[in-house]
Amino acid sequence: MKLKIKRFDSEKNPHSRTDEFEVKHAETILNSLIEIKTQQDNTLTYRCGCRTGVCGSCAIKVNGVEKLACKTQLNENDLIEPINNSKILRDLVIDLSHEEKFLKNSKTYLKKLSNQEITTKDEKLIDIQSNCILCQSCFSSCPVYEVNKEFLGPYALTRALRYVNDKKEENTIDIINSIQDNGVWDCTLCGNCTLVCPQFIDPKTDIMNLRMKSVQAGLEDKSLVQFDSGFDSGFNTGFDPSGGFNPNGF
């Protein structure tokens, strides 16, 4: 079975090319990459860890869609590429240094332990968000992060909700404050992150929940502030707020 791999040299020489390979024991894409490296081209560079879909380190793009190589079956003429929106170190390996930065900026860690009793119901409230494996697939698919590298992004915001809902964390308002700029209000709610998440987390809904919690905390709804009705911009919309629709407005 044939597959194509988009290759990249080191950062100092960012030349790219697409190589075609044929594998004999085509199962998962990760197995195919291992076969190519051990039997055909030992310079092929990729990242993998657990091989069971838990660590997230083998995230790639397959025909333009973010996937985990260890959980994705190979099909004839698949195109394998590194994921988007990250510096490519070599071939399919990307730099993950921004991961720690955004988790720190969103303060998504236990800071002040509360004395509240934790029930099974409380544990279930944060269970789904705790399943994030930081594979970067959501970042790769995010159109906002593509143009704004300071945007906290889906996984950091999902992690923020996990700690906002965690009764063990006493200072949740600190987390909510940290995600206002380049955070919940900058998301376009396109849902790309939800579609590509291998853990079936729904970051779009998580971000909507964080918006609601932000307003409940008394913070400004920036989605309304950004809305321009046209009344103050000099553009005549044809709508008269004091008298209804004006047919001669255009």
C-alpha positions as CSV (number, residue, x, y, z in Angstrom):
1,M,0.0,0.0,0.0
2,K,1.3,3.4,-0.9
3,L,1.4,6.5,1.2
4,K,3.0,10.0,0.8
5,I,4.8,11.9,3.6
6,K,5.5,15.6,3.5
7,R,9.1,15.9,4.8
8,F,10.8,18.9,6.3
9,D,14.5,19.5,7.0
10,S,15.8,21.2,10.2
11,E,14.7,24.7,11.2
12,K,17.9,26.1,9.8
13,N,17.1,24.7,6.4
14,P,13.2,24.6,6.1
15,H,13.0,22.9,2.7
16,S,10.0,20.6,2.2
17,R,9.4,17.8,-0.1
18,T,6.9,14.9,-0.5
19,D,8.2,11.4,-0.5
20,E,6.2,8.3,-1.6
21,F,6.7,5.0,0.1
22,E,5.1,1.5,-0.2
23,V,4.6,-0.6,2.9
24,K,3.8,-4.3,3.0
25,H,2.2,-4.6,6.4
26,A,-0.2,-1.7,6.3
27,E,-2.2,-1.4,9.5
28,T,-2.1,1.8,11.5
29,I,-0.3,4.8,10.1
30,L,2.1,4.6,13.0
31,N,3.0,1.0,12.2
32,S,3.6,2.1,8.6
33,L,5.9,4.9,9.8
34,I,7.9,2.4,11.9
35,E,8.2,0.0,8.9
36,I,9.5,2.8,6.7
37,K,12.0,4.0,9.2
38,T,13.3,0.5,10.1
39,Q,13.3,-0.9,6.5
40,Q,13.5,1.9,4.0
41,D,14.6,5.3,5.3
42,N,16.1,5.6,8.7
43,T,16.1,9.5,8.4
44,L,12.4,9.6,8.7
45,T,11.6,11.5,11.9
46,Y,8.3,11.2,13.8
47,R,7.2,11.2,17.4
48,C,5.4,8.4,19.3
49,G,5.0,7.2,22.8
50,C,2.3,4.9,24.2
51,R,1.0,3.6,20.8
52,T,-2.4,3.3,22.4
53,G,-3.9,6.8,21.9
54,V,-3.2,8.0,25.4
55,C,-0.1,10.2,25.2
56,G,-1.1,12.2,22.1
57,S,2.5,12.5,20.9
58,C,1.9,11.0,17.5
59,A,-0.6,13.6,16.3
60,I,-0.3,14.3,12.6
61,K,-2.5,15.4,9.7
62,V,-3.9,12.7,7.4
63,N,-5.3,14.1,4.1
64,G,-5.6,17.5,5.8
65,V,-7.3,16.3,9.0
66,E,-5.8,16.0,12.4
67,K,-5.4,12.4,13.6
68,L,-3.4,10.2,16.0
69,A,-1.1,8.0,13.9
70,C,-1.4,5.1,16.4
71,K,-5.2,5.0,16.1
72,T,-5.7,5.7,12.4
73,Q,-5.9,3.0,9.7
74,L,-3.8,3.5,6.6
75,N,-5.6,3.9,3.3
76,E,-4.1,3.9,-0.2
77,N,-2.3,7.1,-1.1
78,D,-2.8,8.8,2.2
79,L,-0.9,12.1,2.6
80,I,0.8,12.4,5.9
81,E,1.9,15.8,7.2
82,P,2.9,17.5,10.5
83,I,0.1,19.3,12.3
84,N,-0.4,23.1,11.7
85,N,0.4,26.2,13.8
86,S,3.6,24.9,15.4
87,K,7.3,25.2,14.5
88,I,8.4,22.1,12.6
89,L,11.6,20.6,14.0
90,R,12.0,17.9,11.4
91,D,9.6,15.9,9.2
92,L,6.5,15.1,11.4
93,V,8.0,16.4,14.7
94,I,6.8,19.8,16.0
95,D,8.0,22.1,18.8
96,L,5.7,21.7,21.8
97,S,7.2,24.5,23.9
98,H,4.1,26.8,23.6
99,E,2.1,24.1,25.4
100,E,3.5,24.9,28.8
101,K,3.2,28.7,28.2
102,F,-0.5,28.7,27.6
103,L,-1.3,26.3,30.5
104,K,0.6,28.7,32.8
105,N,-1.0,31.8,31.3
106,S,-4.5,30.3,31.8
107,K,-3.5,29.3,35.4
108,T,-4.8,25.8,34.8
109,Y,-3.4,24.1,37.8
110,L,-4.3,23.7,41.5
111,K,-3.3,26.8,43.3
112,K,-5.2,27.0,46.5
113,L,-6.7,23.8,48.0
114,S,-10.2,24.2,49.4
115,N,-11.6,22.3,52.4
116,Q,-14.7,21.2,50.6
117,E,-15.7,17.6,50.6
118,I,-15.5,16.0,47.1
119,T,-18.2,13.7,45.9
120,T,-18.5,11.2,43.0
121,K,-20.8,13.8,41.3
122,D,-18.1,16.4,41.7
123,E,-15.5,14.1,40.1
124,K,-17.8,13.4,37.1
125,L,-18.2,17.2,36.5
126,I,-14.5,17.5,35.6
127,D,-14.0,13.9,34.2
128,I,-14.4,14.7,30.4
129,Q,-12.1,17.8,30.5
130,S,-9.5,15.8,32.5
131,N,-9.2,13.4,29.5
132,C,-7.3,15.9,27.4
133,I,-4.0,14.4,26.2
134,L,-2.5,17.7,24.9
135,C,-2.1,16.2,21.4
136,Q,-2.3,19.7,19.9
137,S,-4.9,18.6,17.3
138,C,-7.3,21.3,18.4
139,F,-4.5,24.0,18.0
140,S,-3.7,22.7,14.6
141,S,-7.3,23.1,13.4
142,C,-7.9,26.5,15.1
143,P,-8.3,29.4,12.7
144,V,-7.9,32.0,15.5
145,Y,-4.6,30.6,16.7
146,E,-3.4,30.6,13.1
147,V,-3.6,34.5,13.0
148,N,-3.1,35.2,16.8
149,K,-0.3,33.3,18.4
150,E,-1.3,34.7,21.8
151,F,-4.7,33.1,21.7
152,L,-4.9,30.6,24.6
153,G,-6.6,28.1,22.4
154,P,-9.0,25.2,22.8
155,Y,-7.0,22.8,25.1
156,A,-5.9,25.6,27.5
157,L,-9.5,26.8,27.8
158,T,-10.9,23.3,28.2
159,R,-8.3,22.8,31.0
160,A,-9.4,26.2,32.5
161,L,-13.0,24.9,32.7
162,R,-11.8,21.7,34.3
163,Y,-10.3,23.7,37.2
164,V,-13.1,26.3,37.4
165,N,-15.5,23.3,38.0
166,D,-13.1,21.6,40.4
167,K,-14.3,22.0,44.0
168,K,-10.7,21.3,45.2
169,E,-9.7,24.7,43.7
170,E,-10.7,27.6,46.0
171,N,-9.6,30.5,43.8
172,T,-11.5,30.0,40.6
173,I,-12.0,33.7,39.9
174,D,-8.3,34.0,39.3
175,I,-8.6,31.4,36.5
176,I,-11.6,33.2,35.0
177,N,-9.8,36.5,35.0
178,S,-6.8,35.0,33.2
179,I,-8.8,33.9,30.2
180,Q,-10.5,37.1,29.3
181,D,-7.8,38.6,27.0
182,N,-6.8,36.4,24.0
183,G,-9.2,33.8,25.5
184,V,-12.9,33.0,25.6
185,W,-14.1,36.1,23.7
186,D,-11.6,35.7,20.9
187,C,-12.9,32.2,19.9
188,T,-15.1,32.2,16.8
189,L,-17.0,29.0,18.0
190,C,-16.3,27.4,14.6
191,G,-16.2,23.9,16.2
192,N,-13.1,22.7,14.4
193,C,-11.5,21.7,17.7
194,T,-14.5,19.6,18.7
195,L,-14.4,17.7,15.4
196,V,-10.8,16.7,15.6
197,C,-10.5,15.9,19.3
198,P,-9.5,12.2,19.6
199,Q,-10.8,12.1,23.2
200,F,-14.3,13.3,22.1
201,I,-14.0,16.5,24.3
202,D,-16.1,19.4,23.1
203,P,-13.9,22.6,23.6
204,K,-16.4,24.7,21.8
205,T,-19.1,24.0,24.4
206,D,-16.4,24.4,27.2
207,I,-15.6,27.9,25.9
208,M,-19.3,28.8,25.8
209,N,-19.6,27.6,29.4
210,L,-16.6,29.7,30.4
211,R,-18.2,32.8,28.7
212,M,-21.3,32.2,30.8
213,K,-19.2,31.9,34.0
214,S,-17.3,35.0,33.1
215,V,-20.5,37.1,32.8
216,Q,-21.8,35.5,36.1
217,A,-18.6,36.7,37.7
218,G,-19.4,40.2,36.7
219,L,-16.9,40.4,33.8
220,E,-17.7,42.2,30.6
221,D,-19.2,40.3,27.7
222,K,-16.7,41.3,25.0
223,S,-18.7,39.7,22.2
224,L,-21.4,42.4,22.7
225,V,-18.8,45.2,23.0
226,Q,-17.3,44.1,19.7
227,F,-20.7,44.2,17.9
228,D,-21.2,47.4,15.9
229,S,-24.8,48.1,15.0
230,G,-23.8,50.7,12.4
231,F,-25.5,53.6,14.3
232,D,-22.2,55.1,15.4
233,S,-20.1,54.3,12.4
234,G,-21.6,56.6,9.9
235,F,-23.1,53.8,7.9
236,N,-26.8,54.0,7.4
237,T,-28.3,50.5,7.9
238,G,-31.8,51.5,7.0
239,F,-33.0,50.9,10.5
240,D,-34.3,53.8,12.6
241,P,-34.2,52.7,16.3
242,S,-36.8,55.3,17.2
243,G,-39.2,54.7,14.4
244,G,-38.6,51.3,12.8
245,F,-37.3,50.4,9.4
246,N,-36.6,53.2,7.0
247,P,-36.9,52.0,3.4
248,N,-35.0,55.0,2.1
249,G,-32.0,54.2,4.3
250,F,-29.8,52.8,1.5
